[in-house]
Amino acid sequence: MSECGGRGGGSSDDAEDEGGGGGGGGPAGSGSLSAAAAGASSAGRLRRGLRGASLMARRRPELLCGAVALGCALLLALKFTCSRAKDVIIPAKPPVSFFSSRSPVLDLFQGQLDYAERVRRDSEVVLLFFYAPWCGQSIAARAEVEQAARQLSDQVLFVAINCWWNQGKCRKQKHFFYFPVIYLYHRSFGPIEYKGPVSAVYIEKFVRRVMTPLVYVPSQSELLDFLSNYEPGVLGYFEFSGSPQPPGYLTFFTSALHSLKKDYLGTVRFGVITNKHLAKLVSLVHSGSVYLHRHFNTSLVFPREVINYTAENIYKWALENRETLLRWLRPHGGKSLLLNNELKKGPALFLFIPFNPLAESHPLIDEITEVALEYNNCHRDQVVERLLQHLRRVDAPVFSSLAPESPVGLPEPPLITASPCCNTVVLPQWRSLSRTRNVCELCVNQTARVVGPGSISTPRCSFFEMAAALDSFYLKEQTFHQVASGSTECSNFLSSYSPFRYYTACCRTVSRAMTGLLGSERDASESPATAFSSLEESCEVGPASSVPHIEENRDLFPEADVRSTDFTGLSCRTNKTLNIYLLDSNLFWLYAERLGAPSAARVKEFATIVDVKEESHYILDPKQALMKLTLESFIQNFSVLHSPLKRHLIGSGSAQFPSQHLITEVTTDTFWEVVLQKQDVLLLYYAQWCGFCPALNHVFIQLARLLPADTFTVARIDVSQNDLPWEFMVDRLPTVLFFPCKRKDLSVKYPEDLPITLPNLLRFILHHSDPAPAPPSLATPPTRECLHSEAVLQQGHISHLEREIRKLRAEISTLQRAQGQVEARLSSARRDEHRLLRQKQTLERQHGLLQLHSEQLQALYEQKTQELEEVARKLQELADASESLLTENTWLKILVATMERKLEGKDRAESPTPPEEARAVPPEPPGAPRLPGSTPPSNGSATLASDRSNENRTD
C-alpha cells in the first residue's frame, strides 16, 4: 500500500516537471490516494520526507538551512552528553567440579539444591557440605571431608553443594554468613550443624555419633565404663521382649539427636539398658524410665508425672541438671570470649593432650578422670570409690545398686590416727623463748583414712606443712612461754592458719655448742624457712628413724602413698578450687607454647594453671611426664597455703643490645644476674608503646659515659616483653630504680615529681650509694706513704673530673652550635611556612574562582541543554509541518491538473466539430491510452461527472 502511494506521487511530479498533465493521471491519482490513506511503511515515509524537504528547499531555502543547523547542533550536544562508554561487566564463568570425579562425595557444583533434597529424603544419614569455591576454609576442608567420606561411604551419603554460584538454587534459597557449612540429617531429623574442628577424625566421630546416638549397655562392666566416663551420662531402660519398639524409645532416641543438635561437642552421652537386673542397679524399674548419673550430687530419674515425656524436655532436663567433671575447649581460631569466660570462673587447670576421637580407649584421659574424681570427692562417696576402683582396674565386689535412694556398699572406712611427722627447730637467739629453751620439736598430728588392706603407709609432712605450723608456733610463743616450766614442755595449740588441726611443740635446752653444730650446716643462700636444722628427735613417737624429715625429697620415697589422705576431696579444703579443662594438643599446641610449653617438645603433653585473679600462671615441669602422680602433686602444691610453685615468667629471650654497649639490656632470664651483681645498678623500666621513654635514652647514655663501668651498671628492661617477680614490678612508666651495691634489699625508687635529668640522676645516685668506709682507728696517725697514695688518688680523681668537665664543655659548645643551626633552620622553616601559607591562600582563592567558574559553566551547560531541547522540539514541529505541507502540495497539484482538464474539455465542447468526422472516429476502449493534446472521447459528460465527484471528495 505504501509502495502504491509512493509510485502515484512520483507520476504527478513527473507530469508537473514536463509541463503538462496526461489524461490518464486522473484515474491513476485517485487510486494512489486511496491506497496512501490506508497506511504507509517506514521506507515510503522516508522517501516522502526527502522529497518534501526538496520541495521545501525550492520554496523556502532559509527554513531548510536553519533546520539543518539545528540538527547538527543537536547531534553535537547528544554526542558530548552521551559519549561515556557503558560499564562492561564480564559474565561469571560457569562453575566447575570442586571434588574430583573419583571422590566418594557427590558434587553438585551448580547448586542443585532441589536434587540434594530429593537424594536426602531417599537416604538414612546424609552429610551436606555447603561450600564456596573461592573460600580458603572450604578448600582446606575439602580433603578432610573426602577422607571421612572414604571411611563412611558405604553407610553415609556425602553431598557437596556449591552455594556461591549465582544461578544455582542454593544461592537463591540459602543465605549463609560463612563457609563451609556442614549439615547432617538422620532420616527426617535435621539439620544438625557441625561446628567442631574441620578434621577428618572429628568429622567421622561426629557422623558416627549421629548414626548411633545411643550407646547399648549390655553388662555391668560396660555400665561401669559408661558411668565412670568424664562426660555426663543419661540412661534409658526399655524392654524389647514385648514389642520391637517399646513405648517411649523413639522419643528417647530423638532426644539424643536433639543433644547433638544443640551441642556439637556431644557432652551428654545417651545409653540404653534392656536388662531388667542391670536397670535395677541404677534404680530403673519401669520400661521407659530415664536416669541421669551424677558423680557427686544425687542422681536423678526423669519425673514423667511432672514434665511431659518429649524429646525436647528430656534433653533440656539433662542439660539443666548435668554435672560437668571435665570440659573440652575447642577455640575456633577467630575472635572469641571462650577462654575469657572460663577464666573468670576461677583458677583453671589446662591440660593439653594428644587426642584421637576414633580411638577405643584413652588411658591418659582415664587417669585425668581419676584425678578429677578424687579431687572433687569431698564426702568420700562409695559410688565414686567404686568407679575409681573400676578406673584403676582393681577387682572389687559387685555392687548392688548405684541409686542414691538406697545406697548399698562397703561400710564407711574407719579413721585411724597416723604417727605425727616431726622436725627439730633451733630457735633464733632473738626470740624471747630462746632465753630459757633454744630447741623445739614440732610435730604435726595427722589423720588418715583406710581404703583397703595394705594401703597404710607412714605419713610424712612436707616442708610447707611444717612451715605453716612453725609460723603458728611463733604466733603462740608468748602463751607457751608463760606456761613453760622445767627443762622440757609440750603443749598443743589450735592453729587456724594451716590445714591441720593440731600440732605439738616440745622444747628443751641444749648447749650452745650443739646448736652451733646444728646451725653450721646451713647454707647462707637458703631462705629462713629452709635454714632449720635437721636434728632428729621424736615427740610421742617410736623410733626416730621412722619419721622422715621435711628437707628430704618426696621423690626418694615412691612407695609412700600419700594420695588417699592428702588429695581426696582437696577441692573442698581450699579456697583455690580448680576448674579442669582439656585441649587437643594436635590442634591447639600454639596456645600451649604461648603459656610456656616448649615449641620442640617430643610429646605434646603440657599442664598449666592460670589464675587471672592473682595475675599469674604456673606450669608443670616439661621434663616430668603428664600422669596421675605428677598431676596430683601439681594440684597439691598449688592448693597449699604457702605454695611452692613459682610463677612462670615469660621473657623476650634475647637482649636488644649486646653486653659491650653502654646500657645493658635486661631480660627475664638475665635479671638476677645483672641486678644482683656486686655493683651499683640503675635500672630503667620502659615499654615500646611508652612515648616518654625514648626521650630519656640520651640522658642515660651520658650517665653511662660519666660513671665507671667497673663499679656501676646502667641497665634497662622492656616490661611489656619480660615478666618479673611481683616485688620488682612497677605501676607506671618510665620508672627508675636504684639497687645499691651490697644492699640490694634497700632498692630506692627515683622520685616521681623530680625531672629525669643528668644532674638530678647524679645527685640521686650519690645520695643513695655506699658511703666511704671509715678509717679503722682514729688514734693511729696516717703514714707518709698513705698520705702520698691518698694524694695521688685524689689527684687522679681531680684529673678525671677535669677531663670529664672538659668533655662536658666541649659537648656544651657543640650543643650551642647545634642550637644555632637548629634556630637558623627553624627561622628558614618559619619563612617557608609563611610562604607556603601565602601560596595556600592564593590557591584557595584560585580554587574559589575555579569553583565559581565551574558553577557558571554548569549553569550555562544546563541552559544550552534546555535550548537544544527546545530547538529539537521546534525542529520536530518543522518536520511535521513540512510533511503536512508536502501532502497539501500533492493535493493542490492534483486539483490543478483536474481543473486544467475541465477547462480543456470545456473549450473543446464550445468549439464546433464536423459531424462526419465525429461519425468516422470509432469509440476508444475504456482502458486505451491517449497522447497529449488528443481530443477527449465522445463520452465527455461521464468524465466530467467523475471529475466533479473526485473534486468533491478532494474538497
PERA-V720384 format. One record per backbone hydrogen bond with DSSP energy under -0.5 kcal/mol. NH is the residue of the N-H (numbers start at 1). CO is the residue of the C=O. Records with the same first field share a line. If there is no record, write none. Layout:
NH = CO ; CO
This chain:
5 = 1
6 = 2
7 = 3
8 = 4
9 = 5
10 = 6
11 = 7
12 = 8
13 = 9
14 = 10
15 = 11
16 = 12
17 = 13
18 = 14
19 = 15 ; 16
20 = 15
25 = 22
26 = 23
28 = 24
29 = 25
30 = 26
31 = 27
32 = 28
33 = 29
34 = 30
35 = 31
36 = 32
37 = 33
38 = 34 ; 35
39 = 35
45 = 41
46 = 42
47 = 43
48 = 44
49 = 45
50 = 46
51 = 47
52 = 48
53 = 49
54 = 50
55 = 51
56 = 52
57 = 53
58 = 54
59 = 55
60 = 56
63 = 60
64 = 60
65 = 61
66 = 62
67 = 63
68 = 64
69 = 65
70 = 66
71 = 67
72 = 68
73 = 69
74 = 70
75 = 71
76 = 72
77 = 73
78 = 74
79 = 75
80 = 76
81 = 77
82 = 78
89 = 87
90 = 88
103 = 100
106 = 158
107 = 105
108 = 106 ; 160
109 = 107
111 = 108
113 = 111
116 = 112
117 = 113
118 = 114
119 = 115
120 = 116
121 = 117
122 = 118
123 = 120
126 = 185
127 = 157
128 = 126 ; 183
129 = 127 ; 159
130 = 128 ; 181
131 = 161
135 = 132
139 = 135
140 = 136
141 = 137
142 = 138
143 = 139
144 = 140
145 = 141
146 = 142
147 = 143
148 = 144
149 = 145
150 = 146
151 = 147
152 = 148
153 = 149
155 = 152
156 = 152
157 = 125
158 = 156
159 = 127 ; 157
160 = 106
161 = 129
162 = 108
163 = 131 ; 161
168 = 165
169 = 111
170 = 111
172 = 168
173 = 169
174 = 170
180 = 130
181 = 130
182 = 194
183 = 128 ; 181
184 = 192
185 = 126
186 = 189
187 = 124 ; 185
189 = 186
192 = 184
193 = 191
194 = 182
195 = 193
199 = 197
203 = 199
204 = 200
205 = 201
206 = 202
207 = 203
208 = 204
209 = 205
210 = 206
211 = 207
212 = 208
213 = 210
215 = 270
216 = 214
217 = 272
218 = 216
223 = 219
224 = 220
225 = 221
226 = 222
227 = 223
228 = 224
229 = 226
232 = 267
233 = 293
234 = 269
235 = 291
236 = 271
237 = 289
238 = 236 ; 273
240 = 238
249 = 246
252 = 248
253 = 249
254 = 250
255 = 251
256 = 252
257 = 253
258 = 254
259 = 255
260 = 256
261 = 257
262 = 258
263 = 259
266 = 263
269 = 232 ; 267
270 = 213
271 = 234
272 = 215
273 = 236
279 = 275
280 = 276
281 = 277 ; 278
282 = 279
283 = 280
284 = 279
285 = 283
288 = 237
289 = 237 ; 286
291 = 235
292 = 300
293 = 233 ; 291
300 = 292
302 = 290
304 = 302
306 = 303
307 = 303
310 = 308
314 = 310
315 = 311
316 = 312
317 = 313
318 = 314
319 = 315
320 = 316
321 = 317
322 = 318
325 = 230 ; 323
326 = 230
327 = 580
329 = 582
341 = 337
342 = 338
343 = 339
344 = 340
345 = 342
346 = 343
348 = 610
349 = 579
350 = 348 ; 608
351 = 349 ; 581
352 = 350 ; 606
353 = 351 ; 583
357 = 355
359 = 356
366 = 362
367 = 363
368 = 364
369 = 365
370 = 366
371 = 367
372 = 368
373 = 369
374 = 370
375 = 371
376 = 372
377 = 373
378 = 376
380 = 377
385 = 381
386 = 382
387 = 383
388 = 384
389 = 385
390 = 386
391 = 387
392 = 388
393 = 390
394 = 389
401 = 408
402 = 281
403 = 281
407 = 404
408 = 401
416 = 448
418 = 416 ; 446
421 = 444
423 = 442
424 = 535
425 = 440
427 = 425 ; 438
431 = 428
434 = 431
435 = 432
436 = 433
437 = 433
438 = 508
439 = 508
440 = 425
441 = 506
442 = 423 ; 440
443 = 441 ; 504
444 = 421
445 = 443 ; 502
448 = 416
450 = 414
451 = 449
455 = 452
466 = 462
467 = 463
468 = 464
469 = 465
470 = 466
471 = 467
472 = 468
473 = 469
474 = 470
475 = 471
476 = 472
477 = 474
480 = 476
481 = 477
482 = 478
483 = 479
484 = 480
489 = 507
491 = 505
493 = 503
495 = 493 ; 501
496 = 494
503 = 493
504 = 443
505 = 491
506 = 441 ; 504
507 = 489 ; 505
508 = 439
515 = 511
516 = 512
517 = 513
518 = 514
519 = 515
520 = 516
522 = 519
526 = 523
530 = 527
531 = 527 ; 528
532 = 529
537 = 535
546 = 543
547 = 544
548 = 546
552 = 549
556 = 553
557 = 554
560 = 557
562 = 560
566 = 562
567 = 563
568 = 563
569 = 374
570 = 567
571 = 375
572 = 569
573 = 570
579 = 347
581 = 349
582 = 327
583 = 351
585 = 353 ; 583
587 = 584
588 = 584
589 = 585
591 = 588
592 = 588
593 = 589
594 = 590
595 = 591
596 = 593
597 = 592
601 = 598
604 = 602
605 = 603
606 = 352
608 = 350
609 = 618
610 = 348
611 = 609 ; 616
612 = 610
615 = 611 ; 612
616 = 611
618 = 609
620 = 607
624 = 621
627 = 625
631 = 627
632 = 628
633 = 629
634 = 630
635 = 631
636 = 632
637 = 633
638 = 634
639 = 635
640 = 636
643 = 641
648 = 617
651 = 649
661 = 658
664 = 714
666 = 664 ; 716
671 = 667
674 = 670
675 = 671
676 = 672
677 = 674
679 = 677
680 = 711
681 = 739
682 = 713
683 = 681 ; 737
684 = 715
685 = 683 ; 735
686 = 684 ; 717
690 = 687
691 = 689
694 = 690
695 = 692
696 = 693
697 = 694
700 = 696
701 = 697
702 = 698
703 = 699
704 = 700
705 = 701
706 = 702
707 = 703
711 = 708
712 = 708
713 = 680
715 = 682 ; 713
716 = 664
717 = 684
718 = 666
719 = 686 ; 717
720 = 686
721 = 718
722 = 718
723 = 650
728 = 725
729 = 726
734 = 685
735 = 685
737 = 683
738 = 748
739 = 681
740 = 738 ; 743
743 = 740
746 = 743
747 = 744
748 = 738
750 = 736
754 = 751
757 = 755
761 = 757
762 = 758
763 = 759
764 = 760
765 = 761
766 = 762
767 = 763
768 = 764
769 = 765
781 = 779
787 = 783
788 = 784
789 = 785
790 = 786
791 = 787
792 = 788
793 = 789
794 = 790
795 = 791
796 = 792
797 = 793
798 = 794
799 = 795
800 = 796
801 = 797
802 = 798
803 = 799
804 = 800
805 = 801
806 = 802
807 = 803
808 = 804
809 = 805
810 = 806
811 = 807
812 = 808
813 = 809
814 = 810
815 = 811
816 = 812
817 = 813
818 = 814
819 = 815
820 = 816
821 = 817
822 = 818
823 = 819
824 = 820
825 = 821
826 = 822
827 = 823
828 = 824
829 = 825
830 = 826
831 = 827
832 = 828
833 = 829
834 = 830
835 = 831
836 = 832
837 = 833
838 = 834
839 = 835
840 = 836
841 = 837
842 = 838
843 = 839
844 = 840
845 = 841
846 = 842
847 = 843
848 = 844
849 = 845
850 = 846
851 = 847
852 = 848
853 = 849
854 = 850
855 = 851
856 = 852
857 = 853
858 = 854
859 = 855
860 = 856
861 = 857
862 = 858
863 = 859
864 = 860
865 = 861
866 = 862
867 = 863
868 = 864
869 = 865
870 = 866
871 = 867
872 = 868
873 = 869
874 = 870
875 = 871
876 = 872
877 = 873
878 = 874
879 = 875
880 = 876
881 = 877
882 = 878
883 = 879
884 = 880
885 = 881
886 = 882
887 = 883
888 = 884
889 = 885
890 = 886
891 = 887
892 = 888
893 = 889
894 = 890
895 = 891
896 = 892
897 = 893
898 = 894
899 = 895
900 = 896
901 = 897
902 = 898
903 = 899
904 = 900
905 = 901
906 = 902
907 = 903
908 = 904
909 = 905
910 = 906
911 = 907
918 = 914
919 = 915
920 = 916
921 = 917
922 = 920
928 = 925
934 = 931
940 = 938
943 = 939
944 = 940
945 = 941
946 = 942
947 = 943
948 = 944
949 = 945
950 = 946
951 = 947
952 = 948
953 = 949
954 = 950
955 = 951
